[in-house]
Amino acid sequence: MPGSRAAALLRAETIESILLKKPTMIIAQQLCHQIAHAGQTLSILDDISFDIATGQSVAIVGQSGSGKTTLLGLLAGLDVPSSGSVTVAGQVISSMNEDARAAFRAQQLGFVFQSFHLIDSLSALDNVALPLDLRGEKNSRQRAAEFLGQVGLAQRQDHLPSQLSGGEQQRVALARAFANRPAYLFADEPTGNLDGKTGAHISDLLFELNQQHGTTLVLVTHDEKLAAKCQRQLRLASGRLVAA
């Protein structure tokens, strides 16, 4: 019967949509963060809730002092909220102690910072291999070399950070972050210390690697062009979420 056939098709489409829908893997619920300053309590974040699906690229944007970096730190388990919760991959990381959060970060997360955070006394290769060595990964140097090749630094792997340009140092940082095969990558102003042309190249490389490895990407940026490359933007104003 036509009605039965239509109902069957509807059920099939519904099941297919459920199966294709990407699961939510980062959940922020009623996040508040306060700090004590000069005998007063300052509110940095106030009642922020949202979720991020697996594989999404999300930019956290807003004016200076709006709470962007604080929010990124809470999502990455670098700090804990005053109230509310952060759940990543089904784990409520905001309720973990510092050691548990550190172990979780080592297994699941990658980081790229504005100031690169490379170890000056180590070569580019050793900087990339270091987190792999700390995890006891086999063939760490081989994988580090492979990722340096992916970011165009195969010929620079024996150079120290001081022998590399700012753009090259950030490429080493990208290789280090992705070599660890993180499920989630957090980036704080990844192009902030670079000139416009170099920053554009780094952002292209960041999204290329992100898509290639299927990583969930959350980044903080003042750069509207970089933010526009993300699938979604979370906009903060005075510690509150005003657009998602």
C-alpha positions as CSV (number, residue, x, y, z in Angstrom):
1,M,0.0,0.0,0.0
2,P,1.2,3.5,-0.7
3,G,0.9,4.6,2.9
4,S,2.8,1.6,4.2
5,R,5.5,2.1,1.6
6,A,5.9,5.8,2.5
7,A,6.1,4.9,6.2
8,A,8.8,2.3,5.5
9,L,10.8,4.8,3.5
10,L,10.5,7.3,6.3
11,R,11.7,4.8,8.8
12,A,14.7,3.8,6.6
13,E,15.6,7.5,6.1
14,T,15.4,8.1,9.9
15,I,17.6,5.1,10.7
16,E,20.1,6.2,8.0
17,S,20.3,9.7,9.5
18,I,20.9,8.3,12.9
19,L,23.7,6.1,11.7
20,L,25.3,8.9,9.7
21,K,25.1,11.5,12.5
22,K,28.4,12.1,14.1
23,P,28.4,11.6,17.9
24,T,28.9,14.4,20.3
25,M,32.3,14.0,21.8
26,I,32.9,17.3,23.7
27,I,30.2,18.5,26.0
28,A,30.4,21.7,28.1
29,Q,27.6,22.1,30.6
30,Q,26.9,25.3,32.5
31,L,30.6,26.2,32.7
32,C,31.5,29.0,35.2
33,H,35.0,30.0,36.1
34,Q,36.0,32.5,38.7
35,I,39.3,33.8,40.1
36,A,40.2,35.7,43.2
37,H,41.9,39.0,42.5
38,A,42.7,41.9,44.8
39,G,40.3,40.7,47.4
40,Q,37.5,40.3,44.9
41,T,36.0,37.5,42.9
42,L,36.2,38.0,39.2
43,S,34.0,36.0,36.8
44,I,35.9,34.9,33.7
45,L,33.2,32.6,32.2
46,D,29.5,32.5,33.1
47,D,27.0,29.7,32.4
48,I,28.5,28.4,29.1
49,S,27.0,25.3,27.5
50,F,27.5,23.7,24.0
51,D,28.7,20.5,22.4
52,I,31.1,19.6,19.6
53,A,30.7,16.7,17.3
54,T,33.4,14.3,16.4
55,G,35.6,15.6,13.6
56,Q,34.3,19.2,13.7
57,S,36.5,22.2,13.4
58,V,35.5,24.9,15.8
59,A,36.8,28.4,16.4
60,I,36.5,30.2,19.7
61,V,36.4,33.9,18.9
62,G,35.8,37.2,20.7
63,Q,37.5,40.4,21.9
64,S,40.6,40.3,24.2
65,G,39.6,39.4,27.7
66,S,36.4,37.7,26.7
67,G,37.5,34.3,28.1
68,K,38.6,32.5,25.0
69,T,41.9,31.0,26.3
70,T,40.3,30.2,29.6
71,L,37.5,28.2,27.8
72,L,40.1,26.4,25.7
73,G,42.0,25.4,28.8
74,L,38.9,24.0,30.5
75,L,37.9,22.0,27.4
76,A,41.5,20.6,27.3
77,G,41.6,19.7,31.0
78,L,44.5,22.2,31.6
79,D,42.3,23.7,34.3
80,V,39.0,22.9,36.0
81,P,35.8,25.1,36.1
82,S,34.5,26.7,39.3
83,S,31.2,25.0,38.5
84,G,29.7,23.0,35.6
85,S,31.3,20.1,33.7
86,V,33.4,19.2,30.7
87,T,33.0,15.8,29.1
88,V,35.4,14.5,26.4
89,A,35.0,11.1,24.8
90,G,32.5,10.1,27.5
91,Q,35.0,11.0,30.3
92,V,34.0,13.8,32.7
93,I,37.5,15.4,32.8
94,S,36.4,18.3,35.0
95,S,36.0,15.8,37.9
96,M,39.4,14.2,37.4
97,N,42.4,15.0,39.6
98,E,45.4,16.6,38.0
99,D,47.3,13.3,37.4
100,A,44.3,11.7,35.7
101,R,43.8,14.7,33.5
102,A,47.5,14.7,32.5
103,A,47.2,11.0,31.6
104,F,44.1,11.7,29.6
105,R,45.7,14.5,27.7
106,A,48.8,12.4,26.9
107,Q,46.5,9.7,25.3
108,Q,43.8,11.8,23.6
109,L,44.9,15.4,23.0
110,G,47.3,17.4,21.0
111,F,48.3,21.0,21.4
112,V,49.6,23.8,19.2
113,F,50.4,27.1,20.9
114,Q,51.2,30.6,19.7
115,S,54.8,30.5,21.1
116,F,55.6,27.0,19.7
117,H,56.9,25.5,23.0
118,L,59.8,23.7,21.4
119,I,62.8,22.5,23.5
120,D,65.7,24.7,22.4
121,S,68.4,22.0,23.0
122,L,66.6,19.3,20.8
123,S,66.6,19.0,17.1
124,A,63.3,19.3,15.1
125,L,63.2,15.5,14.9
126,D,63.8,15.0,18.6
127,N,61.1,17.6,19.5
128,V,58.6,15.7,17.5
129,A,59.7,12.3,18.8
130,L,59.8,13.3,22.5
131,P,56.0,12.9,23.3
132,L,56.1,9.6,21.4
133,D,59.1,8.4,23.5
134,L,57.3,9.4,26.7
135,R,54.4,7.2,25.7
136,G,56.7,4.3,25.0
137,E,55.9,4.3,21.3
138,K,58.0,2.1,19.1
139,N,59.7,3.6,16.0
140,S,59.1,7.1,17.4
141,R,61.9,8.6,15.4
142,Q,60.7,7.1,12.2
143,R,57.2,8.4,12.7
144,A,58.6,11.8,13.7
145,A,60.5,11.9,10.4
146,E,57.4,11.0,8.5
147,F,55.4,13.9,10.0
148,L,58.2,16.3,9.5
149,G,58.1,15.3,5.8
150,Q,54.4,15.9,5.8
151,V,54.9,19.5,6.9
152,G,57.8,20.1,4.4
153,L,60.7,19.9,6.8
154,A,62.3,16.6,5.8
155,Q,65.6,18.4,5.1
156,R,65.5,20.4,8.4
157,Q,65.0,17.6,10.9
158,D,68.5,17.9,12.4
159,H,68.2,21.6,12.9
160,L,67.7,23.2,16.3
161,P,64.7,25.6,16.9
162,S,67.1,28.6,16.8
163,Q,68.1,27.6,13.3
164,L,64.5,27.6,12.1
165,S,62.2,30.5,11.1
166,G,59.0,31.2,13.1
167,G,57.0,29.5,10.4
168,E,59.3,26.4,10.4
169,Q,59.1,26.2,14.2
170,Q,55.3,26.2,14.0
171,R,55.4,23.5,11.4
172,V,57.6,21.4,13.8
173,A,54.9,22.1,16.5
174,L,52.2,20.9,14.1
175,A,54.2,17.7,13.3
176,R,54.6,17.1,17.0
177,A,50.9,17.5,17.7
178,F,49.7,15.2,14.9
179,A,52.5,12.6,15.2
180,N,50.9,11.7,18.6
181,R,47.7,10.8,16.7
182,P,45.4,12.8,18.9
183,A,41.6,12.4,18.7
184,Y,41.4,16.1,19.7
185,L,43.6,19.0,18.7
186,F,43.5,22.3,20.7
187,A,45.3,25.3,19.2
188,D,45.7,28.7,20.9
189,E,46.4,31.5,18.4
190,P,48.4,29.1,16.2
191,T,49.2,31.9,13.7
192,G,49.5,34.7,16.2
193,N,53.3,35.1,16.1
194,L,53.6,34.8,12.3
195,D,53.4,37.3,9.4
196,G,50.3,37.2,7.2
197,K,51.7,35.1,4.4
198,T,53.4,32.6,6.8
199,G,50.3,32.4,9.0
200,A,48.1,31.7,6.0
201,H,50.4,28.8,5.0
202,I,50.3,27.4,8.5
203,S,46.5,27.6,8.7
204,D,46.2,25.8,5.4
205,L,48.6,23.1,6.7
206,L,46.7,22.8,10.0
207,F,43.3,22.2,8.2
208,E,44.9,19.8,5.7
209,L,46.4,17.7,8.5
210,N,43.1,17.9,10.4
211,Q,41.1,16.6,7.6
212,Q,43.6,13.9,6.7
213,H,43.6,12.5,10.2
214,G,40.0,13.1,11.1
215,T,40.9,15.0,14.3
216,T,38.4,17.2,16.2
217,L,39.9,20.7,16.1
218,V,39.2,23.5,18.6
219,L,41.1,26.7,18.2
220,V,41.3,30.2,19.7
221,T,42.0,33.0,17.3
222,H,41.6,36.7,16.7
223,D,42.0,36.1,13.0
224,E,38.5,36.2,11.4
225,K,39.9,34.6,8.2
226,L,41.2,31.7,10.1
227,A,38.0,31.4,12.1
228,A,36.0,31.4,8.9
229,K,37.8,28.2,7.7
230,C,36.2,26.4,10.7
231,Q,32.9,24.7,10.3
232,R,31.6,26.5,13.3
233,Q,32.3,29.5,15.6
234,L,31.7,30.0,19.3
235,R,31.7,33.7,20.0
236,L,32.3,35.0,23.5
237,A,31.6,38.4,24.9
238,S,32.5,39.3,28.5
239,G,32.7,35.7,29.5
240,R,29.3,34.6,28.0
241,L,28.5,32.6,24.9
242,V,26.7,35.0,22.6
243,A,26.7,32.9,19.4
244,A,27.3,29.2,18.6
